[in-house]
Amino acid sequence: MAFSNTLFVLFVSFLTFCGADQTLIEKELTGRTVYISKIKLNWNDAFDYCIRNGLTFAKIKSAEENTELSEKLKTVIRTEEFQVWIGGIEHHQDSSFRWVSDSQPITNKLGYKYTNWNTGEPTNYQNNEYCLEILFRKEDGKWNDFPCSARHHFKNLQKVKMNLHLAIILFVSYFTLITATDLIEKELSDCKKIFISKAELTWFQALDFCTEQNLTLLSIKSARENDEVTKAVRAEVHLPDTKKSHIWLGGIRYDQDKDFRWISDGTTVTKTVYINWYQGEPNGGRYQKEFCMELYFKTPAGQWNDDICTAKHHFICQEKK
């Protein structure tokens, strides 16, 4: 469903939020703390903002949580605004919505049963609504799909950002599937440190894990760096069949018509000096469901490929800039 109003932004972090901006307004939820600040962003920029600050988008798992959050937002956002981003995304019109924090389907009946869609939603209006929002005021916390970019909301960002709001939820704890001991530290020739995982996770799980270690998924900006990373992976990770082996990198695109971007700094991959896609890639796959970037160990090894984000691969973290 399309709306003409501006959107606020909702984030979730699995880390302690140290050094928070003094403009943040703190509100308590059951087991969580909500901070409201004066920032407005579209979904994509908000996602980048989260990652650069060690955060990830929120997911809502119960009716009680949804209601409590909606009521807290009403006490802070006192204008007529009623839309707030939450952490669900549909990668293209034929796929289901997923929580970006762990890539789990929102409609999954095994553990993620709660949904709160508004009547008739999601509609993917004009084939352009891939991101999830909560209508916290007018529709009592119902969910709606909405265009991820919504650029018209932000054309005067520098002039109006101090009058807008951003909600950030911080989780007290987060269950990780692996530990820091599952990372192998290597130093490249330019002193850049990378951390190769011995375990396999989905792309979003890998991103969350890197973030929890105060790291981020790896971006590769030169042929030398790509070659060194490829050699390091071969030396440290057992790849039983190198023709079919894949290693997650920090590139992602949000729908089939958008360029890949490096999650570490938000730059568009095609606009950087170095790219190394395998011949014919990225192609989106047979059903246009490949939105995450991997290092491809198919001859010649070390080229890039797009893959479905829910596949489980080894991955590489890097230090944040």
TILUM-902535 format. One record per residue (C-alpha): residue number from 0; residue in three letters; x, y, z. Coordinates in steps of 0.5 Angstrom, whole numbers, always signed. Example, Ala and Ser with C-alpha at 12.3 -4.5 7.8 and 13.67 -1.06 7.14 Angstrom:
// residues 2
+-----+-----+-------+-------+-------+
:   n : res :     X :     Y :     Z :
+-----+-----+-------+-------+-------+
:   0 : Ala :   +25 :    -9 :   +16 :
:   1 : Ser :   +27 :    -2 :   +14 :
+-----+-----+-------+-------+-------+
This chain:
// residues 321
+-----+-----+-------+-------+-------+
:   n : res :     X :     Y :     Z :
+-----+-----+-------+-------+-------+
:   0 : Met :    +0 :    +0 :    +0 :
:   1 : Ala :    +3 :    +7 :    -2 :
:   2 : Phe :    +3 :   +13 :    +3 :
:   3 : Ser :    +5 :   +20 :    +2 :
:   4 : Asn :    +7 :   +21 :    +9 :
:   5 : Thr :   +15 :   +21 :   +11 :
:   6 : Leu :   +18 :   +15 :   +15 :
:   7 : Phe :   +21 :   +14 :   +21 :
:   8 : Val :   +27 :    +9 :   +22 :
:   9 : Leu :   +27 :    +3 :   +27 :
:  10 : Phe :   +33 :    -1 :   +28 :
:  11 : Val :   +35 :    -6 :   +33 :
:  12 : Ser :   +42 :    -8 :   +35 :
:  13 : Phe :   +45 :   -14 :   +38 :
:  14 : Leu :   +51 :   -10 :   +42 :
:  15 : Thr :   +52 :    -5 :   +47 :
:  16 : Phe :   +50 :    +2 :   +44 :
:  17 : Cys :   +56 :    +6 :   +47 :
:  18 : Gly :   +57 :   +13 :   +46 :
:  19 : Ala :   +50 :   +14 :   +44 :
:  20 : Asp :   +48 :   +21 :   +42 :
:  21 : Gln :   +46 :   +26 :   +47 :
:  22 : Thr :   +40 :   +27 :   +43 :
:  23 : Leu :   +37 :   +20 :   +44 :
:  24 : Ile :   +31 :   +20 :   +48 :
:  25 : Glu :   +31 :   +13 :   +52 :
:  26 : Lys :   +25 :    +9 :   +53 :
:  27 : Glu :   +24 :    +2 :   +56 :
:  28 : Leu :   +21 :    -4 :   +53 :
:  29 : Thr :   +20 :   -10 :   +57 :
:  30 : Gly :   +27 :   -13 :   +57 :
:  31 : Arg :   +29 :    -8 :   +52 :
:  32 : Thr :   +31 :    +0 :   +51 :
:  33 : Val :   +29 :    +4 :   +46 :
:  34 : Tyr :   +32 :   +10 :   +44 :
:  35 : Ile :   +29 :   +16 :   +40 :
:  36 : Ser :   +33 :   +21 :   +36 :
:  37 : Lys :   +33 :   +26 :   +31 :
:  38 : Ile :   +35 :   +22 :   +24 :
:  39 : Lys :   +30 :   +20 :   +18 :
:  40 : Leu :   +33 :   +15 :   +13 :
:  41 : Asn :   +30 :   +11 :    +7 :
:  42 : Trp :   +31 :    +3 :    +8 :
:  43 : Asn :   +37 :    +2 :    +5 :
:  44 : Asp :   +41 :    +8 :    +8 :
:  45 : Ala :   +38 :    +6 :   +15 :
:  46 : Phe :   +41 :    -1 :   +14 :
:  47 : Asp :   +48 :    +2 :   +12 :
:  48 : Tyr :   +47 :    +7 :   +18 :
:  49 : Cys :   +46 :    +1 :   +22 :
:  50 : Ile :   +52 :    -3 :   +20 :
:  51 : Arg :   +57 :    +2 :   +20 :
:  52 : Asn :   +54 :    +3 :   +28 :
:  53 : Gly :   +54 :    -4 :   +29 :
:  54 : Leu :   +47 :    -5 :   +29 :
:  55 : Thr :   +42 :    -9 :   +25 :
:  56 : Phe :   +34 :    -8 :   +24 :
:  57 : Ala :   +29 :   -10 :   +29 :
:  58 : Lys :   +25 :   -16 :   +28 :
:  59 : Ile :   +18 :   -16 :   +32 :
:  60 : Lys :   +16 :   -23 :   +35 :
:  61 : Ser :   +10 :   -22 :   +39 :
:  62 : Ala :    +3 :   -18 :   +39 :
:  63 : Glu :    +5 :   -16 :   +46 :
:  64 : Glu :   +12 :   -13 :   +43 :
:  65 : Asn :    +9 :   -10 :   +37 :
:  66 : Thr :    +3 :    -7 :   +42 :
:  67 : Glu :    +8 :    -4 :   +47 :
:  68 : Leu :   +13 :    -1 :   +41 :
:  69 : Ser :    +7 :    +2 :   +38 :
:  70 : Glu :    +5 :    +6 :   +44 :
:  71 : Lys :   +12 :    +8 :   +46 :
:  72 : Leu :   +13 :   +11 :   +39 :
:  73 : Lys :    +6 :   +15 :   +40 :
:  74 : Thr :    +9 :   +18 :   +46 :
:  75 : Val :   +15 :   +20 :   +43 :
:  76 : Ile :   +13 :   +22 :   +36 :
:  77 : Arg :    +8 :   +27 :   +37 :
:  78 : Thr :    +7 :   +29 :   +30 :
:  79 : Glu :    +2 :   +26 :   +25 :
:  80 : Glu :    +7 :   +21 :   +22 :
:  81 : Phe :    +5 :   +14 :   +23 :
:  82 : Gln :   +10 :   +10 :   +19 :
:  83 : Val :   +17 :    +7 :   +22 :
:  84 : Trp :   +21 :    +2 :   +18 :
:  85 : Ile :   +22 :    -5 :   +21 :
:  86 : Gly :   +27 :   -10 :   +19 :
:  87 : Gly :   +23 :   -14 :   +14 :
:  88 : Ile :   +25 :   -14 :    +7 :
:  89 : Glu :   +22 :   -18 :    +1 :
:  90 : His :   +28 :   -19 :    -4 :
:  91 : His :   +23 :   -19 :   -10 :
:  92 : Gln :   +16 :   -20 :   -12 :
:  93 : Asp :   +16 :   -27 :   -12 :
:  94 : Ser :   +19 :   -29 :    -5 :
:  95 : Ser :   +17 :   -28 :    +2 :
:  96 : Phe :   +19 :   -23 :    +7 :
:  97 : Arg :   +25 :   -24 :   +11 :
:  98 : Trp :   +28 :   -21 :   +18 :
:  99 : Val :   +34 :   -18 :   +16 :
: 100 : Ser :   +37 :   -20 :   +23 :
: 101 : Asp :   +37 :   -27 :   +22 :
: 102 : Ser :   +34 :   -28 :   +15 :
: 103 : Gln :   +29 :   -32 :   +17 :
: 104 : Pro :   +22 :   -32 :   +14 :
: 105 : Ile :   +17 :   -28 :   +17 :
: 106 : Thr :   +11 :   -33 :   +16 :
: 107 : Asn :   +15 :   -39 :   +18 :
: 108 : Lys :   +11 :   -43 :   +23 :
: 109 : Leu :   +17 :   -46 :   +26 :
: 110 : Gly :   +19 :   -41 :   +31 :
: 111 : Tyr :   +17 :   -34 :   +28 :
: 112 : Lys :    +9 :   -35 :   +28 :
: 113 : Tyr :    +7 :   -28 :   +29 :
: 114 : Thr :    +5 :   -23 :   +23 :
: 115 : Asn :    +1 :   -17 :   +24 :
: 116 : Trp :    +0 :   -15 :   +16 :
: 117 : Asn :    -6 :   -10 :   +15 :
: 118 : Thr :   -12 :   -12 :   +11 :
: 119 : Gly :   -10 :   -14 :    +4 :
: 120 : Glu :    -2 :   -13 :    +5 :
: 121 : Pro :    +3 :   -14 :    +3 :
: 122 : Thr :    +1 :   -12 :    -4 :
: 123 : Asn :    +7 :   -10 :    -7 :
: 124 : Tyr :    +4 :    -4 :   -10 :
: 125 : Gln :    +6 :    -2 :   -17 :
: 126 : Asn :   +12 :    -8 :   -16 :
: 127 : Asn :   +16 :    -3 :   -12 :
: 128 : Glu :   +14 :    -5 :    -5 :
: 129 : Tyr :   +20 :    -9 :    -2 :
: 130 : Cys :   +21 :    -6 :    +5 :
: 131 : Leu :   +17 :    -7 :   +12 :
: 132 : Glu :   +14 :    -2 :   +16 :
: 133 : Ile :   +10 :    -1 :   +22 :
: 134 : Leu :    +4 :    +4 :   +22 :
: 135 : Phe :    +4 :    +5 :   +29 :
: 136 : Arg :    -1 :   +11 :   +30 :
: 137 : Lys :    -7 :   +10 :   +25 :
: 138 : Glu :    -7 :    +3 :   +24 :
: 139 : Asp :    -5 :    +1 :   +31 :
: 140 : Gly :    +1 :    -3 :   +29 :
: 141 : Lys :    -1 :    -6 :   +23 :
: 142 : Trp :    +5 :    -8 :   +18 :
: 143 : Asn :    +5 :    -5 :   +11 :
: 144 : Asp :   +10 :    -6 :    +5 :
: 145 : Phe :   +13 :    +0 :    +2 :
: 146 : Pro :   +18 :    +3 :    -3 :
: 147 : Cys :   +25 :    +2 :    +0 :
: 148 : Ser :   +28 :    +8 :    -3 :
: 149 : Ala :   +22 :   +13 :    -2 :
: 150 : Arg :   +27 :   +19 :    -4 :
: 151 : His :   +22 :   +24 :    -4 :
: 152 : His :   +22 :   +24 :    +3 :
: 153 : Phe :   +29 :   +26 :    +4 :
: 154 : Lys :   +31 :   +31 :    -2 :
: 155 : Asn :   +32 :   +36 :    +4 :
: 156 : Leu :   +35 :   +32 :    +9 :
: 157 : Gln :   +40 :   +37 :   +11 :
: 158 : Lys :   +35 :   +42 :   +13 :
: 159 : Val :   +30 :   +38 :   +16 :
: 160 : Lys :   +34 :   +32 :   +19 :
: 161 : Met :   +34 :   +36 :   +26 :
: 162 : Asn :   +26 :   +35 :   +26 :
: 163 : Leu :   +25 :   +28 :   +25 :
: 164 : His :   +26 :   +22 :   +29 :
: 165 : Leu :   +29 :   +15 :   +29 :
: 166 : Ala :   +28 :    +9 :   +34 :
: 167 : Ile :   +33 :    +4 :   +36 :
: 168 : Ile :   +32 :    -2 :   +40 :
: 169 : Leu :   +38 :    -5 :   +43 :
: 170 : Phe :   +37 :   -12 :   +45 :
: 171 : Val :   +40 :   -14 :   +52 :
: 172 : Ser :   +43 :   -21 :   +49 :
: 173 : Tyr :   +44 :   -25 :   +43 :
: 174 : Phe :   +45 :   -32 :   +42 :
: 175 : Thr :   +50 :   -33 :   +37 :
: 176 : Leu :   +51 :   -40 :   +33 :
: 177 : Ile :   +59 :   -39 :   +33 :
: 178 : Thr :   +64 :   -36 :   +38 :
: 179 : Ala :   +70 :   -32 :   +36 :
: 180 : Thr :   +75 :   -38 :   +37 :
: 181 : Asp :   +72 :   -40 :   +30 :
: 182 : Leu :   +75 :   -34 :   +27 :
: 183 : Ile :   +82 :   -35 :   +24 :
: 184 : Glu :   +86 :   -28 :   +23 :
: 185 : Lys :   +90 :   -26 :   +18 :
: 186 : Glu :   +94 :   -20 :   +16 :
: 187 : Leu :   +94 :   -18 :    +9 :
: 188 : Ser :  +101 :   -14 :    +6 :
: 189 : Asp :   +97 :    -7 :    +7 :
: 190 : Cys :   +96 :    -9 :   +14 :
: 191 : Lys :   +89 :   -10 :   +13 :
: 192 : Lys :   +87 :   -16 :   +18 :
: 193 : Ile :   +81 :   -21 :   +16 :
: 194 : Phe :   +78 :   -26 :   +20 :
: 195 : Ile :   +76 :   -33 :   +16 :
: 196 : Ser :   +71 :   -37 :   +19 :
: 197 : Lys :   +71 :   -44 :   +20 :
: 198 : Ala :   +64 :   -45 :   +21 :
: 199 : Glu :   +58 :   -44 :   +16 :
: 200 : Leu :   +52 :   -39 :   +16 :
: 201 : Thr :   +47 :   -35 :   +12 :
: 202 : Trp :   +49 :   -28 :   +10 :
: 203 : Phe :   +45 :   -25 :   +15 :
: 204 : Gln :   +48 :   -29 :   +20 :
: 205 : Ala :   +55 :   -28 :   +18 :
: 206 : Leu :   +54 :   -21 :   +18 :
: 207 : Asp :   +51 :   -21 :   +25 :
: 208 : Phe :   +56 :   -25 :   +28 :
: 209 : Cys :   +62 :   -20 :   +25 :
: 210 : Thr :   +58 :   -14 :   +28 :
: 211 : Glu :   +58 :   -18 :   +34 :
: 212 : Gln :   +66 :   -18 :   +34 :
: 213 : Asn :   +66 :   -11 :   +32 :
: 214 : Leu :   +68 :   -13 :   +25 :
: 215 : Thr :   +64 :   -13 :   +19 :
: 216 : Leu :   +64 :   -17 :   +12 :
: 217 : Leu :   +69 :   -16 :    +8 :
: 218 : Ser :   +70 :   -12 :    +2 :
: 219 : Ile :   +75 :   -12 :    -3 :
: 220 : Lys :   +78 :    -6 :    -7 :
: 221 : Ser :   +84 :    -9 :   -11 :
: 222 : Ala :   +86 :   -15 :   -15 :
: 223 : Arg :   +92 :   -15 :   -10 :
: 224 : Glu :   +87 :   -16 :    -4 :
: 225 : Asn :   +83 :   -21 :    -8 :
: 226 : Asp :   +89 :   -25 :   -10 :
: 227 : Glu :   +91 :   -25 :    -2 :
: 228 : Val :   +85 :   -27 :    +1 :
: 229 : Thr :   +84 :   -32 :    -4 :
: 230 : Lys :   +90 :   -35 :    -2 :
: 231 : Ala :   +89 :   -34 :    +5 :
: 232 : Val :   +82 :   -38 :    +5 :
: 233 : Arg :   +85 :   -44 :    +1 :
: 234 : Ala :   +91 :   -45 :    +6 :
: 235 : Glu :   +86 :   -44 :   +12 :
: 236 : Val :   +79 :   -47 :   +10 :
: 237 : His :   +78 :   -54 :    +8 :
: 238 : Leu :   +74 :   -54 :    +2 :
: 239 : Pro :   +72 :   -61 :    +0 :
: 240 : Asp :   +70 :   -59 :    -7 :
: 241 : Thr :   +73 :   -53 :    -9 :
: 242 : Lys :   +69 :   -53 :   -16 :
: 243 : Lys :   +63 :   -52 :   -11 :
: 244 : Ser :   +66 :   -48 :    -5 :
: 245 : His :   +63 :   -41 :    -4 :
: 246 : Ile :   +66 :   -36 :    +1 :
: 247 : Trp :   +61 :   -30 :    +3 :
: 248 : Leu :   +64 :   -23 :    +2 :
: 249 : Gly :   +60 :   -16 :    +4 :
: 250 : Gly :   +56 :   -15 :    -2 :
: 251 : Ile :   +49 :   -14 :    -2 :
: 252 : Arg :   +43 :   -12 :    -7 :
: 253 : Tyr :   +36 :   -10 :    -5 :
: 254 : Asp :   +32 :   -12 :   -11 :
: 255 : Gln :   +34 :   -15 :   -18 :
: 256 : Asp :   +34 :    -8 :   -21 :
: 257 : Lys :   +39 :    -5 :   -16 :
: 258 : Asp :   +47 :    -5 :   -16 :
: 259 : Phe :   +51 :    -9 :   -11 :
: 260 : Arg :   +54 :    -5 :    -5 :
: 261 : Trp :   +59 :    -6 :    +0 :
: 262 : Ile :   +56 :    -7 :    +7 :
: 263 : Ser :   +62 :    -4 :   +10 :
: 264 : Asp :   +62 :    +3 :    +7 :
: 265 : Gly :   +55 :    +3 :    +3 :
: 266 : Thr :   +59 :    +4 :    -4 :
: 267 : Thr :   +56 :    +1 :   -10 :
: 268 : Val :   +61 :    -4 :   -12 :
: 269 : Thr :   +60 :    -2 :   -20 :
: 270 : Lys :   +63 :    +5 :   -18 :
: 271 : Thr :   +69 :    +2 :   -15 :
: 272 : Val :   +76 :    +2 :   -18 :
: 273 : Tyr :   +76 :    -6 :   -18 :
: 274 : Ile :   +71 :   -11 :   -19 :
: 275 : Asn :   +72 :   -19 :   -21 :
: 276 : Trp :   +65 :   -22 :   -23 :
: 277 : Tyr :   +65 :   -29 :   -26 :
: 278 : Gln :   +63 :   -29 :   -33 :
: 279 : Gly :   +56 :   -28 :   -34 :
: 280 : Glu :   +55 :   -26 :   -26 :
: 281 : Pro :   +52 :   -23 :   -23 :
: 282 : Asn :   +45 :   -26 :   -26 :
: 283 : Gly :   +40 :   -27 :   -20 :
: 284 : Gly :   +40 :   -34 :   -21 :
: 285 : Arg :   +35 :   -38 :   -25 :
: 286 : Tyr :   +29 :   -35 :   -20 :
: 287 : Gln :   +32 :   -28 :   -19 :
: 288 : Lys :   +33 :   -30 :   -12 :
: 289 : Glu :   +41 :   -29 :   -11 :
: 290 : Phe :   +42 :   -22 :    -8 :
: 291 : Cys :   +49 :   -24 :    -3 :
: 292 : Met :   +56 :   -24 :    -6 :
: 293 : Glu :   +61 :   -29 :    -5 :
: 294 : Leu :   +68 :   -31 :    -7 :
: 295 : Tyr :   +67 :   -37 :   -12 :
: 296 : Phe :   +72 :   -42 :   -12 :
: 297 : Lys :   +71 :   -45 :   -19 :
: 298 : Thr :   +76 :   -44 :   -24 :
: 299 : Pro :   +79 :   -39 :   -24 :
: 300 : Ala :   +78 :   -39 :   -17 :
: 301 : Gly :   +77 :   -32 :   -13 :
: 302 : Gln :   +72 :   -29 :   -18 :
: 303 : Trp :   +65 :   -26 :   -15 :
: 304 : Asn :   +59 :   -29 :   -16 :
: 305 : Asp :   +52 :   -28 :   -13 :
: 306 : Asp :   +48 :   -33 :    -9 :
: 307 : Ile :   +42 :   -34 :    -5 :
: 308 : Cys :   +43 :   -30 :    +2 :
: 309 : Thr :   +40 :   -36 :    +6 :
: 310 : Ala :   +45 :   -41 :    +3 :
: 311 : Lys :   +50 :   -43 :    +9 :
: 312 : His :   +58 :   -41 :    +7 :
: 313 : His :   +64 :   -40 :   +10 :
: 314 : Phe :   +65 :   -32 :   +11 :
: 315 : Ile :   +70 :   -27 :   +12 :
: 316 : Cys :   +70 :   -21 :   +17 :
: 317 : Gln :   +74 :   -15 :   +17 :
: 318 : Glu :   +76 :    -9 :   +22 :
: 319 : Lys :   +71 :    -3 :   +21 :
: 320 : Lys :   +74 :    +3 :   +18 :
+-----+-----+-------+-------+-------+
